[in-house]
Structure formats: structure tokens, C-alpha cells
């Protein structure tokens, strides 16, 4: 495994975001379902956003709500890209689709959108923090 940043640091949060993104992007194993890969996409975006909070030395609520995390970001005038706002739809993968019978099965197209959104958030967090 690569060398890790200090526990709880912005870099550590981004390491975890990248790890979740790698899991989300793995080929769908036999017997697996897209909802589980999309959960990792949501976690990647969530942790990347929390890395920005840590980098800015700001507090955040431990929540899975991507919209709440985006809207509370301390950006000092920086604009949130539209591709990052697309990640708001990932919240359902940490809530509704994690449990059987609560939501419709996730399609391959929805999975591809989830990956694109998570990748955009992680890339933006990398850019903002320099990690």
C-alpha cells in the first residue's frame, strides 16, 4: 500500500476517497450488484468533500448528504463546478439503495453517472487541496 498521510488530515481523507473510488471503478464482480459499487462512489465524493473541510480547517457534520456538504463548503469565493453539483444525486446510494426493497435496482447507466460524478468531486478536491 502507498504511504498514508497523517490520520484525520485532509490528505488522509483524500486517500480514503481515492480508495473508495478505486473500489467503485472495479469491474462488477460475479454475483455483485451496481448498488454496492455506487455506494463506494458516494463514499468517494463524501470523503473528498470532507477533505476540503479539513484542508480549510473547518468543521463538518458527519453526514452522507452530499448536497449539505457542498452547500456548507468554506470556499472563500471559489465557485463549485457544475460537475461537483452532479454528485448530489449520489446521496441516495448511501441511504436508499443500500437496503433491499427500498429503491429500484441501479442500472449500468446510473452506475456510469455515479462514477463520473465521484471522479469529478475527487479531482476537484485534489485541485483545491494540492494533495
KAUR-V26359 format. One record per residue. N is the residue number from 1. RES is the residue in one small letter. PHI is phi as a letter, one per 30 degrees, with the letter a starting at -180 (none if undefined). Layout:
[[N:RES:PHI] [N:RES:PHI]]
This chain:
[[1:x:none] [2:x:d] [3:x:d] [4:x:c] [5:x:d] [6:x:e] [7:x:e] [8:x:i] [9:x:d] [10:x:e] [11:x:d] [12:x:d] [13:x:d] [14:x:d] [15:x:e] [16:x:d] [17:x:d] [18:x:d] [19:x:d] [20:x:d] [21:x:d] [22:x:d] [23:x:d] [24:x:d] [25:x:d] [26:x:d] [27:x:e] [28:x:d] [29:x:d] [30:x:e] [31:x:i] [32:x:c] [33:x:b] [34:x:d] [35:x:e] [36:x:d] [37:x:d] [38:x:d] [39:x:e] [40:x:d] [41:x:d] [42:x:d] [43:x:d] [44:x:d] [45:x:d] [46:x:e] [47:x:d] [48:x:d] [49:x:d] [50:x:d] [51:x:d] [52:x:d] [53:x:e] [54:x:d] [55:x:d] [56:x:d] [57:x:h] [58:x:c] [59:x:d] [60:x:b] [61:x:d] [62:x:d] [63:x:b] [64:x:c] [65:x:d] [66:x:d] [67:x:d] [68:x:d] [69:x:d] [70:x:d] [71:x:d] [72:x:c] [73:x:e] [74:x:d] [75:x:c] [76:x:h] [77:x:i] [78:x:d] [79:x:c] [80:x:d] [81:x:d] [82:x:e] [83:x:d] [84:x:d] [85:x:d] [86:x:e] [87:x:d] [88:x:e] [89:x:d] [90:x:d] [91:x:e] [92:x:d] [93:x:d] [94:x:c] [95:x:b] [96:x:d] [97:x:d] [98:x:d] [99:x:c] [100:x:d] [101:x:i] [102:x:c] [103:x:b] [104:x:d] [105:x:e] [106:x:d] [107:x:d] [108:x:d] [109:x:d] [110:x:d] [111:x:d] [112:x:d] [113:x:d] [114:x:d] [115:x:d] [116:x:d] [117:x:d] [118:x:d] [119:x:d] [120:x:d] [121:x:d] [122:x:d] [123:x:d] [124:x:d] [125:x:d] [126:x:e] [127:x:d] [128:x:d] [129:x:c] [130:x:i] [131:x:c]]
